[in-house]
Amino acid sequence: MLVDINILASSDVHGYYMPWDYAMDKSYEKGSLAQISTEVRKQRELYKNTILIDAGDMFQGNCSEFFCEDEIHPAIVAMNEIGYDIWEMGNHEYGYGIKNLQRFIDEFNGEVIGGNVYKDNKRLHKAYCIIEKEGIRIGFIGLVTSLINKFEKGTKAMRGILATDMKYELELIEKELKDKVDCIIGVIHAGIDNENNVKNTGIRDLLKDDDRLTAVFCGHFHDIQNVNIGNTIILEPGKFGQAIAKLLLRFEKNEKNVKLIKKSSEILIIDESIKPDTEIIKKLNDFHKRAVSYSNEEIGILINNCMSEKSEISGIPQMRVKQTGITDFFLEVVRYYGNADVAMIQLDNDNAGINKGIIRRKDINRNYTYVSGGITSYEITGRILKKILEYSAYFFNESRVGDVNISFNYERQLYKYSSNYFFSNLIYDIDLTSEKRIKNLTYENESPIGDEDKIIFATTKYTMDILIANVLSGEVVKKIYSSKDELREQGSIRNLSCRYIKEVLKGLVEIKPKNNWKIITAPIEKNIREIAIKLINRGYISLINSEDGKCNIKSVNIYDKVDKFDQGLKSVGIDIERFSTKGELYRYANSFILG
């Protein structure tokens, strides 16, 4: 007898239960639990033996934290209505404290797994669960990145909780399951590769010398993946409900044994073509109305236009290459509540900005997208500060003579959050023509920074963990304050920004332009640069972006040969192949088009 078992997985939904983005305050139909429900219904009609799982981070983001003290959370309402069978806890589920976590678990109708999380030396959740379909027994092992120990270190949320090494636990659980099931599936809240250079935090490390897993559903890195590591299928369905990972298994079963004879996998994209399930919409409607009202709360008034700057070059966010009011505002907040000498932030919204007029909570949330980011202050030295600045400066590529634009280091774009850092209370230049890039560094009052200076440095804990895993490896940094420890969710940078406007600025925001830092690039003739920028902005030539579209990875250079990025000029009848360099082509295009 042949038995087909269809396994579906979501991961990193992060509050996208309804097809609505509360920070943008508009419909978002590129993913949601309501749309996932529609696809799941379809899959269940096609395959009666369908199992639905979530690989973690159902919580955190898109106003989900607003409901954490409710009698029942909208995520649980939706998951129960859709009929999730298994839930592996992600790192963000642990950020709301053990009391809330246990309530979420008690309200969930399916199985909760997590084999490497302990409380008082006992597993907090089941290490695995077994689901049987037509006599076929599938074992599901749950694991979460052990880095939650670092992410939540010292916080009340993780008090008494320890996440152990995933590889160690995986091997133990596999041995326990060996003779109980016909197939083992991993449900692991971790990315494919190690995080922050820590071993056994990525699926690739876990599968070294281990071929017992048929497949792994993973998450955490917010990627869409459908790959093989050895004979194991690895599936990751992105973020915000934008996809479902699908694993279809075919077994041959007789009286004596069960044999897996075929396996296939795919990613089912959730987009505008998939309509939301009306039953889920009805169940979540009251939560939705409250979230919309909360997002539209008036925080204050911006009385000038210094928090919204137009990009000089289309496709290159102005805040990445020039000091802007929006970054200065968040730095002001972080430095104030961190009681710091120097503050550092990153922004992941390339279109960050707030227009003159009423500021609402959604404006803050839209611009500062790292939902759980709180302010953590550290005591560092001037020498360590200089190392951080140099590391930040290598977010940019080296500048060559003839470069029209600044471009970005692709490897640095692969981080989960941006590593393009901004600093307060400092004056400096970033010289992209020099190996040592930070020049003319002083405090804002123009006093020098000594290597032995004791500096209170405020940023997010997540950012500091990345620095410690990279440029600050082996350095000693002393944590002295955490806004999340003191204020829990009210200590997030988002909430503190709203509080700062209300309490410190008394509702009136006026950001004064500063020119504390600038980027120095290699020389280029001003006239030809202006011509090239006009051609880029009008769509005749293209920036040189990575294949995945994540960033501009190479500068347009007037001395380079004409290439595919100049193809747009063909549309106006220019024979681009007859020009040897981009500069020659652009000068001709100027007289031909721009005239």
C-alpha positions in Angstrom: 0.0 0.0 0.0 1.2 3.5 -0.9 0.7 6.3 1.7 1.4 10.0 0.9 2.0 12.3 3.8 2.1 16.1 3.2 3.9 18.2 5.7 3.5 22.0 5.6 5.4 24.6 7.7 5.4 28.3 8.4 8.1 30.1 10.3 8.9 33.7 11.5 5.4 35.0 11.0 6.2 37.8 13.4 2.7 39.1 14.0 1.4 38.9 10.4 -1.8 37.2 11.3 -4.0 39.5 9.4 -3.1 40.8 5.9 -2.2 44.2 7.4 1.0 46.0 8.1 0.3 48.1 11.2 3.5 50.2 10.9 2.5 51.2 7.3 -1.2 51.2 8.3 -2.3 49.5 5.1 -3.2 46.2 3.6 -0.3 43.7 3.2 -1.2 40.8 1.1 2.3 39.3 0.6 1.8 37.0 3.5 -0.4 36.4 6.6 -1.9 33.5 8.7 -5.2 34.4 7.1 -3.8 33.6 3.7 -1.8 30.6 4.9 -5.1 29.2 6.1 -6.5 29.4 2.6 -3.6 27.5 1.2 -3.7 24.9 4.0 -7.4 24.2 3.3 -6.5 23.6 -0.4 -3.6 21.3 0.6 -5.8 19.3 2.9 -8.3 18.7 0.1 -5.4 17.4 -2.1 -3.8 15.3 0.7 -5.9 13.8 3.5 -2.7 13.1 5.5 -1.5 16.7 5.9 0.5 17.8 8.9 0.9 21.5 9.7 3.7 22.9 11.8 5.3 26.2 12.7 9.1 26.5 13.2 9.0 29.5 15.6 8.8 33.3 16.0 5.1 33.4 15.6 5.3 36.3 18.1 7.2 39.6 18.0 6.4 42.3 15.5 3.4 43.9 13.7 1.7 44.8 17.0 1.7 41.2 18.3 3.4 42.3 21.6 0.4 44.6 22.2 -1.7 41.5 23.0 0.7 39.6 25.2 -1.3 40.4 28.4 -4.6 39.4 26.8 -6.6 36.4 28.0 -5.8 34.7 24.7 -3.4 36.0 22.1 -4.6 36.4 18.4 -1.7 34.2 17.2 -3.2 31.3 19.3 -6.7 32.1 18.1 -5.5 31.8 14.5 -3.3 28.8 14.9 -6.1 26.8 16.7 -8.6 27.8 14.0 -6.3 26.8 11.2 -5.4 23.6 13.0 -1.7 23.7 13.5 -0.4 20.3 14.7 3.0 21.3 16.0 4.7 24.4 17.3 8.4 24.7 17.8 9.2 27.7 19.9 11.5 30.4 18.4 13.8 32.7 20.2 11.3 35.5 20.3 8.6 33.4 22.1 10.9 33.4 25.1 11.2 37.2 25.2 7.9 37.7 26.9 8.7 35.8 30.1 8.0 32.3 31.3 4.5 33.2 32.7 3.3 34.4 29.3 5.1 31.6 27.5 3.3 29.0 29.6 0.0 30.6 29.0 0.6 30.6 25.2 1.4 26.9 25.4 -1.6 26.0 27.5 -3.9 27.8 25.0 -2.5 26.1 22.0 -4.4 23.0 20.9 -1.4 21.2 19.2 1.9 19.8 20.3 4.7 22.2 21.5 8.2 20.9 21.1 11.7 22.1 22.0 14.3 19.6 23.0 17.1 21.8 24.0 15.4 24.3 26.4 15.6 23.5 30.1 14.3 25.1 33.3 15.6 23.9 36.6 17.5 21.1 34.8 14.4 19.7 33.3 13.2 20.1 29.7 10.6 22.9 29.5 8.9 21.2 26.5 8.7 17.8 24.9 11.8 17.0 22.9 9.8 15.4 20.1 6.3 14.3 19.2 5.1 11.5 17.0 2.2 11.8 14.6 0.8 8.7 12.9 -1.0 8.7 9.6 -2.4 5.4 8.2 0.1 3.5 10.3 3.1 5.6 9.3 4.8 7.1 12.3 6.6 10.5 11.8 8.8 11.8 14.5 9.3 15.6 14.8 12.3 16.9 16.8 12.2 20.5 18.0 15.2 22.6 18.7 15.9 26.4 19.0 19.2 28.3 18.5 21.2 28.1 21.7 22.1 31.8 21.1 18.9 32.7 23.0 21.1 32.4 26.0 23.0 35.5 24.6 20.0 37.2 23.1 18.2 37.3 26.5 21.2 37.1 28.8 20.6 38.9 32.1 16.9 39.6 31.4 14.1 38.5 33.6 12.5 36.7 30.6 15.2 34.0 30.6 15.6 33.7 34.3 16.1 30.0 35.1 15.9 29.0 31.4 18.9 27.5 29.5 19.1 26.5 25.8 21.7 23.8 25.4 23.9 22.8 22.4 21.6 21.8 19.6 23.9 19.1 18.1 24.3 17.4 21.5 20.6 17.3 22.1 19.8 16.2 18.5 22.0 13.1 18.8 20.4 12.2 22.1 16.8 12.6 20.8 17.6 10.8 17.5 18.7 7.7 19.5 15.6 7.8 21.6 13.4 8.0 18.5 15.3 5.5 16.4 13.0 2.4 16.8 9.8 4.3 17.4 9.2 6.0 14.1 9.5 5.4 10.3 10.9 8.8 9.6 12.5 11.7 11.5 11.9 15.4 10.7 13.7 18.3 12.3 11.8 21.4 13.2 14.7 23.8 14.1 14.6 27.5 14.7 18.0 28.3 13.3 19.5 29.2 10.0 21.4 27.0 7.6 24.8 28.5 8.5 26.2 29.2 11.9 25.2 32.5 13.5 27.8 35.0 14.7 30.5 32.4 14.0 29.2 30.2 16.9 29.5 26.4 16.1 26.4 24.2 16.1 24.1 27.1 15.7 23.4 26.3 12.0 21.8 23.4 10.3 24.9 22.6 8.3 26.9 21.9 11.5 24.1 19.9 13.0 24.0 17.5 10.0 27.8 16.8 9.9 28.1 13.0 10.2 24.4 12.7 10.7 22.1 11.3 8.0 19.2 10.3 10.3 17.0 13.3 9.4 14.8 13.0 6.3 14.2 16.7 6.2 14.6 19.9 8.4 12.1 22.7 8.5 14.1 25.7 9.7 13.8 29.5 10.3 15.3 32.4 12.2 17.3 33.8 9.3 14.1 34.9 7.4 15.4 33.3 4.1 13.5 31.3 1.6 15.4 28.0 1.1 14.8 24.6 -0.6 18.1 22.9 -0.7 19.8 19.6 0.2 22.6 19.0 2.7 23.7 15.5 1.9 20.5 13.4 1.7 18.5 15.8 4.0 16.1 18.3 2.5 16.3 21.7 4.1 13.3 24.0 3.9 12.9 27.6 5.2 9.7 29.6 4.3 11.0 33.1 4.8 9.2 35.6 7.0 5.9 37.3 7.7 3.9 34.4 6.3 5.2 35.0 2.8 5.5 31.3 2.1 4.8 27.8 3.3 7.4 25.1 3.1 6.0 21.8 1.7 7.5 18.3 2.1 5.7 15.4 0.4 6.6 11.9 1.5 5.5 8.7 -0.1 5.8 5.5 1.9 5.4 1.9 0.8 3.7 -0.1 3.5 3.1 -3.8 3.9 2.5 -6.2 6.8 6.2 -6.6 7.5 7.7 -3.1 7.1 7.4 0.5 6.0 9.8 2.1 3.5 10.1 5.7 2.4 10.3 5.5 -1.4 10.0 9.1 -2.5 10.3 12.6 -1.2 9.9 16.0 -2.8 9.8 19.5 -1.6 8.7 23.0 -2.7 8.1 26.5 -1.4 4.5 27.7 -1.8 4.5 31.4 -2.1 1.8 33.4 -0.4 0.9 36.5 -2.3 -2.0 38.7 -3.5 -3.3 35.8 -5.5 -4.2 33.9 -2.3 -7.2 35.4 -0.7 -7.4 35.5 3.1 -9.7 33.0 4.9 -12.8 34.8 5.9 -13.2 32.7 9.0 -9.8 33.8 10.3 -10.6 37.4 9.4 -13.8 37.2 11.5 -11.9 35.6 14.4 -9.2 38.3 14.4 -11.3 41.3 13.6 -11.6 42.7 17.1 -7.8 42.4 17.6 -7.3 44.1 14.3 -9.4 47.1 15.2 -7.4 47.5 18.5 -4.1 47.3 16.7 -5.1 49.9 14.1 -6.2 52.3 16.9 -3.0 51.7 18.8 -0.8 52.3 15.7 -2.6 55.6 15.0 -2.0 57.1 18.4 -0.8 60.7 18.1 2.6 61.0 19.7 3.6 64.6 18.8 4.2 67.1 16.0 7.2 67.4 13.7 7.6 71.2 13.1 10.2 71.1 10.3 11.2 68.9 7.4 14.5 67.6 8.6 13.4 64.0 9.1 12.7 63.3 5.4 15.4 63.6 2.8 15.2 62.7 -0.8 17.9 60.5 -2.2 20.4 62.1 -4.5 20.6 58.9 -6.6 17.6 56.7 -7.1 18.1 53.3 -5.5 20.7 54.5 -3.0 19.1 55.5 0.3 20.3 58.9 1.4 20.6 57.9 5.0 23.2 55.3 4.0 25.6 57.8 2.6 24.8 61.1 4.4 23.9 62.2 7.9 20.1 62.6 8.1 17.6 63.9 10.7 15.8 60.5 11.0 19.0 58.8 12.2 19.9 61.7 14.5 16.5 61.5 16.2 16.9 57.8 17.1 20.4 58.4 18.2 19.2 61.2 20.5 16.7 58.8 22.1 19.2 56.0 22.6 21.9 58.3 24.0 19.3 59.9 26.4 17.9 56.8 27.9 21.2 54.9 27.8 22.7 57.8 29.7 25.6 57.5 27.3 28.6 59.4 26.0 28.2 57.8 22.5 25.2 56.1 21.0 25.1 53.8 18.0 22.1 52.5 16.0 21.2 50.9 12.7 18.1 51.3 10.6 16.7 48.6 8.3 14.1 50.7 6.5 15.9 52.1 3.5 13.0 54.5 3.0 13.1 55.9 6.5 11.7 59.3 7.1 8.9 61.2 8.7 7.1 64.1 7.1 6.3 67.5 8.8 3.1 67.3 10.8 1.5 64.9 13.2 3.7 62.0 14.3 1.9 58.8 15.1 3.1 55.6 16.8 3.1 53.9 13.4 5.6 56.4 12.1 8.1 55.5 14.8 7.5 51.7 14.2 7.8 52.1 10.4 11.2 53.7 10.7 12.7 51.6 13.5 11.8 48.1 12.4 13.8 46.1 15.0 10.7 45.4 17.3 12.4 43.9 20.3 15.5 46.2 20.2 16.1 47.8 23.6 18.9 50.1 24.8 21.9 48.4 26.4 24.7 50.5 27.7 28.3 49.3 28.0 31.5 50.6 29.4 34.2 50.6 26.6 37.5 52.3 25.9 38.3 54.8 23.2 40.4 52.1 21.5 37.4 49.8 21.3 35.2 52.6 19.9 37.7 53.2 17.1 37.6 49.5 16.2 33.8 49.7 16.0 33.9 52.7 13.8 36.4 51.1 11.5 34.3 48.0 11.3 31.2 50.1 10.4 33.2 52.0 7.7 33.8 48.7 5.9 30.1 48.5 5.2 31.1 50.5 2.1 33.2 49.3 -0.8 36.6 51.0 -1.7 36.2 54.1 -3.9 38.0 54.3 -7.2 38.8 57.3 -9.3 35.8 57.8 -11.6 33.2 56.3 -9.3 29.8 57.9 -9.7 28.2 56.5 -6.6 29.1 54.8 -3.3 28.4 51.1 -3.2 28.1 48.5 -0.4 29.9 45.4 0.8 27.7 42.5 -0.2 28.8 40.2 2.6 27.6 42.8 5.1 24.2 42.7 3.5 23.7 39.1 4.4 23.3 39.9 8.1 19.8 39.6 9.5 19.9 43.3 10.4 21.9 46.1 8.8 25.5 46.6 9.9 25.6 50.2 8.6 25.9 51.9 11.9 25.3 55.5 12.8 26.9 57.3 15.8 26.1 60.3 18.0 28.3 62.8 19.7 31.2 62.2 17.3 32.8 64.1 14.4 34.6 62.0 11.8 35.2 61.3 8.1 34.9 58.0 6.4 37.7 57.8 3.7 36.8 55.1 1.2 40.2 55.6 -0.6 42.2 54.6 2.5 42.8 51.2 4.3 42.4 53.1 7.6 39.0 54.7 6.9 38.1 56.7 10.0 39.8 60.1 9.8 39.7 63.3 11.9 37.8 61.7 14.8 36.8 63.8 17.8 33.9 64.1 20.2 31.2 66.5 19.1 32.9 69.3 21.2 36.0 68.7 19.1 38.0 67.2 22.0 40.2 64.2 21.0 39.4 60.6 21.8 42.1 58.8 23.7 42.6 55.0 23.5 42.2 54.8 27.3 39.1 57.0 27.5 36.3 55.4 29.5 33.2 55.7 27.3 29.6 54.8 28.1 28.4 53.3 24.8 24.7 52.7 24.1 23.3 50.4 21.4 21.2 47.3 21.2 22.3 44.0 22.8 21.9 42.2 19.5 24.2 44.6 17.8 26.9 44.3 20.5 26.7 40.5 20.3 27.4 40.7 16.5 30.4 43.0 17.2 31.7 40.7 19.9 31.5 37.8 17.5 33.4 39.8 14.9 35.6 42.8 15.3 35.5 42.8 19.2 36.3 39.1 19.6 38.4 38.7 22.7 37.7 42.3 23.9 36.1 43.0 27.3 33.0 45.1 27.3 31.1 45.6 30.5 27.3 45.8 30.4 26.0 48.5 32.9 22.3 49.1 31.9 19.5 47.5 29.9 16.2 49.3 29.2 14.5 46.0 28.7 15.6 44.7 32.1 14.2 47.8 33.7 11.0 48.4 31.6 10.4 45.1 29.7 8.5 45.9 26.5 8.2 49.5 27.4 12.0 49.6 27.2 12.1 49.0 23.5 13.6 51.7 21.3 10.2 52.1 19.6 8.4 52.7 22.9 11.1 54.9 24.3 11.1 57.0 21.2 7.4 57.7 21.7 8.0 58.4 25.4 10.9 60.8 24.5 8.7 62.8 22.2 5.9 63.0 24.8 7.9 63.6 28.0 11.2 65.2 27.0 10.2 67.1 23.9 6.7 67.9 25.2 5.2 66.7 21.9 7.1 69.2 19.6 9.9 67.7 17.5 12.4 69.9 15.7 15.5 68.2 14.4 18.4 70.6 13.5 20.7 69.5 10.6 24.1 68.4 11.6 27.2 67.6 9.5 29.1 65.5 12.0 30.3 62.9 9.5 30.8 62.7 5.8 32.1 60.1 3.3 35.3 60.9 1.3 35.4 59.3 -2.2 38.0 59.2 -5.0 37.8 62.2 -7.4 35.5 62.4 -10.4 34.8 65.3 -12.7 31.7 67.1 -11.3 30.0 67.5 -14.6 30.2 63.9 -15.8 29.0 62.7 -12.4 26.0 65.0 -12.6 25.2 63.6 -16.1 25.5 60.0 -14.9 23.2 60.7 -11.9 20.6 62.2 -14.2 20.8 59.1 -16.4 20.4 56.8 -13.4 17.5 58.8 -12.0 15.7 58.8 -15.3 16.1 55.0 -15.7 18.5 55.1 -18.8 21.3 53.3 -16.9 21.1 51.0 -13.9 23.0 50.7 -10.7 25.1 47.5 -10.4 23.0 45.5 -7.9 23.5 42.0 -6.6 21.4 39.2 -8.2 19.2 39.0 -5.2 18.5 42.7 -5.4 19.7 43.2 -1.8 22.2 46.0 -2.5 24.2 48.0 -4.9 27.5 46.0 -4.9 29.7 47.9 -7.3 30.0 51.6 -8.2 29.2 52.8 -11.7 32.6 54.0 -13.0 33.1 56.3 -16.0 36.3 54.5 -16.9 34.8 51.0 -17.0 33.6 49.4 -20.2 30.1 49.8 -21.4 28.0 46.8 -20.2 24.5 45.4 -19.7 23.7 48.1 -17.0 23.8 50.7 -19.8 21.2 48.9 -22.0 18.5 51.4 -21.2 20.2 53.9 -23.6 19.4 51.6 -26.5 15.7 52.5 -26.0 16.4 56.0 -27.3 18.4 54.8 -30.3 21.9 55.0 -29.0 24.3 52.3 -30.3 26.1 51.8 -27.0 28.5 49.2 -28.4 30.5 51.9 -30.3 31.6 53.5 -27.1 34.7 52.1 -25.3 33.9 53.6 -21.8 30.9 54.5 -19.8 32.1 58.1 -19.6 32.2 58.5 -23.3 28.7 57.0 -23.6 27.3 59.2 -20.9 28.7 62.4 -22.5 27.1 61.5 -25.8 23.9 60.6 -24.1 23.9 64.0 -22.4 23.9 65.8 -25.7 21.5 63.3 -27.3 18.9 63.0 -24.5 19.4 65.5 -21.8 20.7 68.2 -24.2 
